[in-house]
Amino acid sequence: MNLIIALIIGGIIGWLASIVMRTDAQQGILLNIVVGIIGSLLGGFLLGPLLGGGNLLSGAFDIMTLIVALLGAIILLAIVNLFRRGSVR
């Protein structure tokens, strides 16, 4: 059950991150879910100890975990955008 909830919340987090990074029109719901889950893991491992949050897959659904997941997804989208811009030019 935690996995289903993590997928749903990961999709929402990925969608919010894509709105913040203005890449919402370039990606669909599947990429939003992937960005949300991977961004959550990235944020949970890198930013979690600094800010006191966990990751979505551990089952912790408090406000700090959601903020860390959003920050991780935004960082992941920024990295993806850097590689995308580099390969176009």
Salt bridges, closest charged atoms under 4 A:
none
